[in-house]
Amino acid sequence: MSLNQLIDAMYELETTHREMLRTAEVKKESIIKNDTDTLIRLLNQESVLLKRIQSQEVMKNEAIVSFLLERGIKSKLNLTITEISRLVFDVEDKERLQQAQMALSTTLLQLKEVNEINQKLLEQSLAFIDYSLDVLIDKPTQEPVYKHPDQRHGAVGQFGYFDSRA
């Protein structure tokens, strides 16, 4: 029966990761639209989902330990689902376990891709903000008019719209 618990735990994980995927896709749109209120709400929702995923991972690991104990294996090793499926001899059970593994891995791959896109979007947004700030307040490294090097030490011109000393 612990195999059924393991399969159920994997499907619960897949469902929660699918929710996380939907959240990440909405997050992508809010990053593109620069909707910070929605983005903050989604980040809070993601933290709730992460806590749920952590508890589901614990349940899955407990199901794995229970399954191994049923089979007479007292190992403390972290076995993968592929390695565990080698211990399942019933064809139907093995197929259900592999289907659960495939569903979870497919969802995780999709989530990884969306998260990478979101990360790139955030990096681009931060680079644009940094560039905008540089344009507004940065002092140029060279003055626009040539001065003899001996005469430069006293004055540095103020360029940009804001006084950075304020």
N, CA, C and O of each residue as an XYZ file, in Angstrom:
664
protein
N       0.806     -1.197      0.000
C       0.000      0.000      0.000
C       0.855      1.270      0.000
O       0.377      2.324     -0.419
N       2.067      1.195      0.445
C       2.891      2.404      0.464
C       3.251      2.863     -0.946
O       3.576      4.033     -1.150
N       3.199      1.966     -1.910
C       3.419      2.365     -3.294
C       2.301      3.298     -3.748
O       2.547      4.286     -4.441
N       1.066      2.975     -3.349
C      -0.054      3.862     -3.673
C       0.113      5.221     -3.006
O      -0.209      6.249     -3.603
N       0.611      5.234     -1.785
C       0.863      6.502     -1.097
C       1.933      7.303     -1.838
O       1.828      8.524     -1.958
N       2.944      6.624     -2.327
C       4.008      7.286     -3.075
C       3.467      7.890     -4.367
O       3.774      9.034     -4.703
N       2.670      7.125     -5.080
C       2.095      7.611     -6.338
C       1.157      8.788     -6.072
O       1.173      9.780     -6.801
N       0.341      8.670     -5.024
C      -0.553      9.782     -4.676
C       0.237     11.031     -4.301
O      -0.127     12.139     -4.694
N       1.306     10.859     -3.550
C       2.147     11.995     -3.159
C       2.775     12.647     -4.383
O       2.897     13.870     -4.448
N       3.168     11.839     -5.340
C       3.761     12.397     -6.564
C       2.732     13.173     -7.377
O       3.056     14.217     -7.943
N       1.505     12.684     -7.444
C       0.467     13.410     -8.167
C       0.071     14.698     -7.436
O      -0.244     15.703     -8.073
N       0.087     14.665     -6.106
C      -0.171     15.893     -5.347
C       0.930     16.918     -5.625
O       0.653     18.105     -5.799
N       2.170     16.452     -5.665
C       3.282     17.343     -6.004
C       3.108     17.916     -7.404
O       3.356     19.100     -7.631
N       2.688     17.086     -8.329
C       2.500     17.533     -9.704
C       1.397     18.589     -9.773
O       1.524     19.570    -10.505
N       0.326     18.396     -9.023
C      -0.768     19.361     -8.996
C      -0.299     20.703     -8.434
O      -0.631     21.756     -8.977
N       0.463     20.665     -7.360
C       0.959     21.902     -6.759
C       1.955     22.590     -7.684
O       1.953     23.816     -7.795
N       2.798     21.816     -8.343
C       3.736     22.408     -9.295
C       2.997     23.003    -10.498
O       3.436     24.001    -11.069
N       1.885     22.393    -10.876
C       1.086     22.942    -11.968
C       0.494     24.292    -11.539
O       0.422     25.222    -12.343
N       0.071     24.398    -10.271
C      -0.396     25.690     -9.749
C       0.737     26.708     -9.777
O       0.534     27.872    -10.123
N       1.918     26.259     -9.412
C       3.088     27.135     -9.439
C       3.381     27.577    -10.866
O       3.782     28.719    -11.089
N       3.188     26.693    -11.826
C       3.391     27.024    -13.238
C       2.401     28.092    -13.690
O       2.781     29.043    -14.374
N       1.134     27.941    -13.311
C       0.140     28.959    -13.664
C       0.506     30.307    -13.035
O       0.371     31.352    -13.672
N       0.965     30.277    -11.797
C       1.379     31.503    -11.123
C       2.569     32.136    -11.832
O       2.624     33.356    -11.984
N       3.514     31.319    -12.265
C       4.702     31.833    -12.954
C       4.330     32.454    -14.294
O       4.934     33.448    -14.699
N       3.343     31.886    -14.991
C       2.923     32.453    -16.265
C       2.234     33.800    -16.069
O       2.448     34.727    -16.850
N       1.405     33.911    -15.028
C       0.773     35.195    -14.720
C       1.838     36.193    -14.281
O       1.757     37.382    -14.590
N       2.829     35.699    -13.564
C       3.935     36.544    -13.112
C       4.698     37.107    -14.314
O       5.110     38.267    -14.303
N       4.880     36.298    -15.329
C       5.560     36.760    -16.546
C       4.805     37.929    -17.152
O       5.410     38.930    -17.534
N       3.491     37.809    -17.243
C       2.680     38.883    -17.806
C       2.747     40.141    -16.941
O       2.784     41.254    -17.466
N       2.763     39.968    -15.625
C       2.826     41.147    -14.759
C       4.200     41.814    -14.821
O       4.298     43.029    -14.645
N       5.249     41.054    -15.066
C       6.582     41.644    -15.250
C       6.603     42.448    -16.546
O       7.132     43.559    -16.584
N       6.030     41.887    -17.601
C       5.996     42.577    -18.889
C       5.183     43.867    -18.785
O       5.575     44.894    -19.339
N       4.051     43.818    -18.076
C       3.186     44.992    -17.935
C       3.661     45.946    -16.833
O       3.103     47.031    -16.666
N       4.689     45.542    -16.087
C       5.214     46.341    -14.979
C       4.143     46.570    -13.914
O       4.032     47.667    -13.367
N       3.365     45.549    -13.624
C       2.294     45.602    -12.635
C       2.835     45.095    -11.302
O       2.786     43.900    -11.012
N       3.348     46.016    -10.501
C       4.015     45.611     -9.257
C       3.045     45.077     -8.214
O       3.409     44.199     -7.431
N       1.813     45.590     -8.185
C       0.845     45.098     -7.204
C       0.538     43.615     -7.437
O       0.514     42.818     -6.499
N       0.310     43.268     -8.684
C       0.057     41.865     -9.029
C       1.287     41.023     -8.757
O       1.176     39.893     -8.280
N       2.449     41.561     -9.054
C       3.699     40.840     -8.842
C       3.899     40.521     -7.354
O       4.305     39.412     -7.006
N       3.620     41.473     -6.496
C       3.752     41.246     -5.049
C       2.762     40.190     -4.583
O       3.107     39.319     -3.785
N       1.531     40.266     -5.079
C       0.519     39.264     -4.719
C       0.950     37.875     -5.172
O       0.767     36.896     -4.449
N       1.526     37.792     -6.374
C       1.976     36.497     -6.902
C       3.163     35.958     -6.113
O       3.264     34.749     -5.903
N       4.050     36.826     -5.679
C       5.187     36.372     -4.870
C       4.709     35.794     -3.542
O       5.252     34.796     -3.066
N       3.699     36.415     -2.945
C       3.129     35.870     -1.708
C       2.463     34.519     -1.965
O       2.575     33.597     -1.158
N       1.773     34.416     -3.092
C       1.133     33.148     -3.458
C       2.186     32.063     -3.691
O       1.991     30.911     -3.303
N       3.299     32.433     -4.326
C       4.379     31.466     -4.561
C       4.977     30.961     -3.249
O       5.308     29.781     -3.133
N       5.115     31.839     -2.270
C       5.690     31.389     -0.999
C       4.759     30.401     -0.298
O       5.224     29.462      0.346
N       3.441     30.608     -0.421
C       2.491     29.642      0.139
C       2.618     28.304     -0.583
O       2.614     27.247      0.048
N       2.730     28.359     -1.914
C       2.868     27.121     -2.694
C       4.178     26.408     -2.367
O       4.215     25.179     -2.310
N       5.239     27.158     -2.155
C       6.527     26.544     -1.802
C       6.452     25.807     -0.472
O       7.031     24.731     -0.321
N       5.740     26.382      0.493
C       5.572     25.699      1.785
C       4.780     24.409      1.604
O       5.084     23.392      2.226
N       3.760     24.460      0.744
C       2.981     23.251      0.472
C       3.846     22.200     -0.214
O       3.754     21.014      0.105
N       4.683     22.627     -1.152
C       5.573     21.694     -1.853
C       6.537     21.046     -0.877
O       6.800     19.847     -0.968
N       7.063     21.825      0.054
C       7.988     21.262      1.039
C       7.310     20.182      1.881
O       7.898     19.131      2.135
N       6.076     20.439      2.312
C       5.381     19.427      3.116
C       5.046     18.198      2.273
O       5.079     17.074      2.774
N       4.724     18.407      0.998
C       4.436     17.273      0.130
C       5.697     16.462     -0.166
O       5.630     15.242     -0.308
N       6.832     17.128     -0.259
C       8.107     16.413     -0.441
C       8.390     15.526      0.771
O       8.868     14.401      0.627
N       8.096     16.037      1.954
C       8.298     15.235      3.168
C       7.394     14.008      3.124
O       7.822     12.901      3.451
N       6.140     14.212      2.719
C       5.215     13.079      2.625
C       5.701     12.063      1.595
O       5.608     10.857      1.820
N       6.213     12.543      0.476
C       6.725     11.638     -0.564
C       7.910     10.841     -0.036
O       8.003      9.633     -0.253
N       8.814     11.526      0.657
C       9.983     10.826      1.214
C       9.584      9.803      2.262
O      10.184      8.731      2.346
N       8.577     10.127      3.061
C       8.073      9.154      4.040
C       7.465      7.945      3.331
O       7.635      6.811      3.779
N       6.763      8.184      2.234
C       6.183      7.081      1.463
C       7.286      6.215      0.853
O       7.145      4.995      0.767
N       8.378      6.848      0.433
C       9.503      6.084     -0.124
C      10.119      5.198      0.952
O      10.391      4.022      0.713
N      10.337      5.762      2.130
C      10.917      4.982      3.231
C       9.991      3.832      3.595
O      10.446      2.710      3.816
N       8.695      4.109      3.657
C       7.717      3.060      3.977
C       7.722      1.965      2.915
O       7.653      0.781      3.245
N       7.801      2.350      1.650
C       7.845      1.384      0.555
C       9.094      0.510      0.665
O       9.026     -0.709      0.505
N      10.223      1.140      0.937
C      11.473      0.378      1.055
C      11.420     -0.576      2.247
O      11.911     -1.702      2.166
N      10.830     -0.131      3.342
C      10.707     -1.013      4.501
C       9.789     -2.189      4.207
O      10.036     -3.298      4.680
N       8.733     -1.963      3.432
C       7.854     -3.056      3.008
C       8.612     -4.100      2.208
O       8.335     -5.296      2.301
N       9.569     -3.635      1.424
C      10.370     -4.536      0.598
C      11.540     -5.131      1.368
O      12.302     -5.929      0.821
N      11.688     -4.745      2.643
C      12.765     -5.284      3.457
C      14.088     -4.565      3.271
O      15.136     -5.109      3.616
N      14.061     -3.359      2.735
C      15.277     -2.590      2.503
C      15.355     -1.494      3.559
O      14.476     -0.637      3.653
N      16.416     -1.539      4.343
C      16.600     -0.533      5.395
C      17.733      0.394      5.003
O      18.747      0.492      5.695
N      17.548      1.062      3.899
C      18.586      1.937      3.357
C      18.262      3.386      3.666
O      17.103      3.797      3.611
N      19.270      4.143      3.985
C      19.130      5.582      4.205
C      19.503      6.365      2.951
O      19.595      7.592      2.995
N      19.718      5.677      1.844
C      20.080      6.337      0.600
C      18.882      7.086      0.023
O      17.734      6.685      0.208
N      19.166      8.162     -0.667
C      18.127      8.898     -1.376
C      17.993      8.301     -2.775
O      18.722      8.675     -3.694
N      17.067      7.383     -2.921
C      16.877      6.720     -4.202
C      15.967      7.548     -5.094
O      15.033      8.193     -4.617
N      16.243      7.526     -6.372
C      15.375      8.204     -7.332
C      14.165      7.326     -7.621
O      14.136      6.142     -7.287
N      13.177      7.932     -8.244
C      11.968      7.179     -8.588
C      12.299      6.091     -9.606
O      11.701      5.016     -9.579
N      13.236      6.357    -10.495
C      13.658      5.346    -11.466
C      14.249      4.138    -10.752
O      13.961      2.997    -11.112
N      15.076      4.389     -9.738
C      15.665      3.284     -8.974
C      14.601      2.544     -8.174
O      14.667      1.324     -8.026
N      13.629      3.275     -7.663
C      12.547      2.645     -6.905
C      11.670      1.810     -7.831
O      11.182      0.749     -7.442
N      11.473      2.291     -9.057
C      10.621      1.540     -9.992
C      11.229      0.176    -10.330
O      10.513     -0.745    -10.723
N      12.532      0.051    -10.178
C      13.168     -1.260    -10.405
C      12.796     -2.271     -9.327
O      12.930     -3.480     -9.516
N      12.329     -1.757     -8.195
C      11.927     -2.641     -7.101
C      10.464     -3.042     -7.190
O       9.997     -3.867     -6.405
N       9.733     -2.463     -8.145
C       8.324     -2.789     -8.347
C       8.238     -3.839     -9.440
O       8.727     -3.645    -10.553
N       7.606     -4.955     -9.099
C       7.561     -6.074    -10.050
C       6.217     -6.205    -10.747
O       6.132     -6.824    -11.808
N       5.179     -5.640    -10.178
C       3.868     -5.661    -10.818
C       3.875     -4.652    -11.968
O       4.214     -3.484    -11.776
N       3.503     -5.106    -13.146
C       3.589     -4.281    -14.347
C       2.682     -3.050    -14.244
O       3.087     -1.947    -14.610
N       1.471     -3.239    -13.753
C       0.542     -2.114    -13.647
C       1.045     -1.074    -12.648
O       0.967      0.126    -12.912
N       1.554     -1.522    -11.513
C       2.079     -0.599    -10.498
C       3.293      0.153    -11.030
O       3.444      1.355    -10.811
N       4.151     -0.574    -11.730
C       5.342      0.065    -12.297
C       4.940      1.128    -13.312
O       5.523      2.212    -13.349
N       3.935      0.813    -14.139
C       3.475      1.760    -15.144
C       2.849      2.994    -14.491
O       3.075      4.116    -14.943
N       2.058      2.788    -13.423
C       1.469      3.942    -12.722
C       2.549      4.820    -12.094
O       2.453      6.047    -12.125
N       3.564      4.197    -11.531
C       4.668      4.950    -10.925
C       5.426      5.738    -11.990
O       5.779      6.897    -11.774
N       5.675      5.115    -13.131
C       6.389      5.808    -14.197
C       5.548      6.932    -14.805
O       6.092      7.962    -15.203
N       4.238      6.745    -14.880
C       3.372      7.813    -15.379
C       3.375      9.003    -14.425
O       3.406     10.154    -14.860
N       3.343      8.722    -13.123
C       3.402      9.800    -12.125
C       4.736     10.535    -12.224
O       4.788     11.762    -12.129
N       5.813      9.774    -12.414
C       7.131     10.377    -12.559
C       7.186     11.243    -13.815
O       7.723     12.350    -13.773
N       6.645     10.764    -14.919
C       6.657     11.504    -16.171
C       5.836     12.788    -16.058
O       6.258     13.841    -16.536
N       4.664     12.701    -15.426
C       3.816     13.885    -15.269
C       4.528     14.945    -14.429
O       4.512     16.129    -14.766
N       5.146     14.512    -13.341
C       5.853     15.443    -12.463
C       7.060     16.058    -13.166
O       7.285     17.264    -13.075
N       7.826     15.242    -13.857
C       9.022     15.776    -14.523
C       8.653     16.714    -15.668
O       9.362     17.693    -15.902
N       7.568     16.444    -16.385
C       7.122     17.330    -17.459
C       6.715     18.689    -16.895
O       7.083     19.730    -17.440
N       5.960     18.672    -15.811
C       5.545     19.924    -15.180
C       6.739     20.692    -14.652
O       6.802     21.914    -14.787
N       7.690     19.986    -14.049
C       8.883     20.647    -13.524
C       9.711     21.271    -14.642
O      10.267     22.356    -14.470
N       9.796     20.598    -15.774
C      10.532     21.144    -16.916
C       9.866     22.409    -17.442
O      10.545     23.390    -17.747
N       8.544     22.389    -17.550
C       7.816     23.577    -17.999
C       8.002     24.727    -17.013
O       8.194     25.874    -17.416
N       7.943     24.416    -15.730
C       8.126     25.436    -14.699
C       9.525     26.031    -14.760
O       9.701     27.236    -14.583
N      10.503     25.198    -15.006
C      11.883     25.681    -15.127
C      12.020     26.644    -16.299
O      12.670     27.682    -16.173
N      11.415     26.312    -17.436
C      11.493     27.170    -18.612
C      10.847     28.525    -18.358
O      11.415     29.556    -18.717
N       9.668     28.535    -17.745
C       8.982     29.795    -17.461
C       9.780     30.612    -16.446
O       9.869     31.834    -16.570
N      10.356     29.956    -15.452
C      11.166     30.669    -14.463
C      12.414     31.278    -15.096
O      12.822     32.375    -14.715
N      13.018     30.592    -16.045
C      14.179     31.155    -16.737
C      13.787     32.387    -17.540
O      14.525     33.371    -17.566
N      12.638     32.340    -18.191
C      12.150     33.502    -18.935
C      11.886     34.659    -17.981
O      12.260     35.797    -18.265
N      11.243     34.375    -16.849
C      10.973     35.423    -15.868
C      12.266     36.030    -15.335
O      12.354     37.242    -15.134
N      13.251     35.197    -15.112
C      14.534     35.696    -14.623
C      15.175     36.632    -15.653
O      15.701     37.686    -15.294
N      15.131     36.248    -16.926
C      15.694     37.103    -17.971
C      14.925     38.416    -18.080
O      15.524     39.474    -18.271
N      13.607     38.351    -17.960
C      12.803     39.570    -18.013
C      13.150     40.509    -16.853
O      13.260     41.721    -17.036
N      13.318     39.939    -15.671
C      13.687     40.760    -14.512
C      15.077     41.367    -14.678
O      15.301     42.526    -14.331
N      16.005     40.580    -15.208
C      17.354     41.107    -15.436
C      17.321     42.250    -16.449
O      18.009     43.255    -16.270
N      16.532     42.104    -17.503
C      16.415     43.171    -18.492
C      15.770     44.410    -17.892
O      16.172     45.537    -18.179
N      14.773     44.188    -17.062
C      14.105     45.316    -16.413
C      15.064     46.054    -15.490
O      15.096     47.285    -15.477
N      15.840     45.309    -14.725
C      16.819     45.936    -13.833
C      17.918     46.646    -14.619
O      18.378     47.714    -14.215
N      18.337     46.065    -15.729
C      19.345     46.717    -16.564
C      18.804     48.025    -17.135
O      19.532     49.015    -17.210
N      17.544     48.038    -17.534
C      16.939     49.262    -18.053
C      16.845     50.324    -16.962
O      17.126     51.496    -17.212
N      16.456     49.924    -15.764
C      16.382     50.869    -14.643
C      17.764     51.417    -14.327
O      17.923     52.616    -14.098
N      18.754     50.552    -14.315
C      20.122     50.996    -14.052
C      20.592     51.980    -15.123
O      21.207     52.999    -14.809
N      20.303     51.675    -16.375
C      20.676     52.563    -17.474
C      19.963     53.911    -17.341
O      20.569     54.964    -17.537
N      18.669     53.866    -17.007
C      17.907     55.102    -16.859
C      18.477     55.966    -15.744
O      18.576     57.184    -15.886
N      18.846     55.347    -14.653
C      19.446     56.102    -13.551
C      20.790     56.679    -13.954
O      21.120     57.807    -13.588
N      21.557     55.924    -14.695
C      22.854     56.429    -15.163
C      22.671     57.646    -16.063
O      23.438     58.605    -15.982
N      21.665     57.606    -16.911
C      21.412     58.737    -17.810
C      20.992     59.968    -17.011
O      21.383     61.090    -17.336
N      20.204     59.755    -15.977
C      19.682     60.891    -15.228
C      20.690     61.505    -14.264
O      20.746     62.730    -14.149
N      21.496     60.687    -13.560
C      22.329     61.252    -12.496
C      23.824     61.012    -12.639
O      24.600     61.543    -11.845
N      24.238     60.257    -13.589
C      25.652     59.916    -13.672
C      26.459     61.074    -14.243
O      25.997     61.794    -15.128
N      27.658     61.240    -13.729
C      28.587     62.233    -14.238
C      29.422     61.565    -15.317
O      29.864     60.429    -15.145
N      29.641     62.248    -16.415
C      30.458     61.638    -17.461
C      31.910     61.506    -17.001
O      32.388     62.277    -16.169
N      32.592     60.522    -17.554
C      33.990     60.312    -17.183
C      34.902     61.331    -17.843
O      36.001     61.582    -17.347
N      34.476     61.919    -18.939
C      35.261     62.940    -19.623
C      34.426     64.205    -19.762
O      33.215     64.154    -19.975
N      35.090     65.316    -19.640
C      34.401     66.576    -19.864
C      34.272     66.791    -21.364
O      35.109     66.321    -22.134
N      33.226     67.500    -21.785
C      33.028     67.690    -23.221
C      34.037     68.656    -23.855
O      34.203     68.665    -25.075
N      34.703     69.462    -23.037
C      35.662     70.436    -23.548
C      37.053     70.040    -23.058
O      37.227     69.650    -21.903
N      38.037     70.144    -23.942
C      39.399     69.786    -23.578
C      39.969     70.819    -22.618
O      39.821     72.025    -22.813
N      40.623     70.319    -21.581
C      41.385     71.165    -20.665
C      42.731     70.516    -20.475
O      42.863     69.293    -20.529
N      43.687     71.310    -20.261
C      45.022     70.807    -19.990
C      44.976     70.011    -18.685
O      44.290     70.417    -17.747
N      45.692     68.886    -18.606
C      45.637     68.048    -17.404
C      46.000     68.795    -16.117
O      45.506     68.425    -15.052
N      46.826     69.809    -16.172
C      47.180     70.555    -14.968
C      46.016     71.421    -14.485
O      45.971     71.778    -13.308
N      45.093     71.758    -15.346
C      43.984     72.629    -14.984
C      42.733     71.854    -14.574
O      41.748     72.472    -14.170
N      42.738     70.548    -14.664
C      41.541     69.735    -14.396
C      41.240     69.529    -12.919
O      40.076     69.316    -12.579
N      42.183     69.578    -12.058
C      42.008     69.112    -10.687
C      40.964     69.883     -9.899
O      40.487     69.372     -8.886
N      40.591     71.065    -10.305
C      39.696     71.861     -9.486
C      38.219     71.675     -9.768
O      37.444     71.570     -8.818
N      37.793     71.630    -10.989
C      36.366     71.675    -11.302
C      35.917     70.431    -12.044
O      36.544     69.971    -12.997
N      34.834     69.927    -11.574
C      34.174     68.828    -12.286
C      32.774     69.317    -12.598
O      32.043     69.711    -11.689
N      32.389     69.301    -13.857
C      31.094     69.819    -14.266
C      29.955     68.907    -13.839
O      30.121     67.691    -13.743
N      28.800     69.502    -13.583
C      27.608     68.737    -13.230
C      26.782     68.487    -14.488
O      26.341     69.430    -15.145
N      26.581     67.254    -14.811
C      25.748     66.895    -15.943
C      24.661     65.965    -15.445
O      24.846     65.290    -14.433
N      23.583     65.919    -16.102
C      22.460     65.099    -15.691
C      21.378     66.002    -15.095
O      21.596     67.202    -14.927
N      20.232     65.437    -14.781
C      19.103     66.217    -14.331
C      19.044     66.387    -12.812
O      18.431     67.336    -12.323
N      19.660     65.501    -12.079
C      19.555     65.542    -10.627
C      20.930     65.747    -10.022
O      21.941     65.297    -10.561
N      20.946     66.428     -8.902
C      22.176     66.596     -8.156
C      22.306     65.391     -7.230
O      21.499     65.216     -6.317
N      23.301     64.576     -7.460
C      23.442     63.355     -6.665
C      23.887     63.639     -5.243
O      23.845     62.738     -4.406
N      24.312     64.857     -4.938
C      24.731     65.193     -3.576
C      23.535     65.476     -2.689
O      23.672     65.472     -1.465
N      22.382     65.719     -3.255
C      21.201     66.098     -2.469
C      20.675     64.972     -1.644
O      19.687     65.139     -0.930
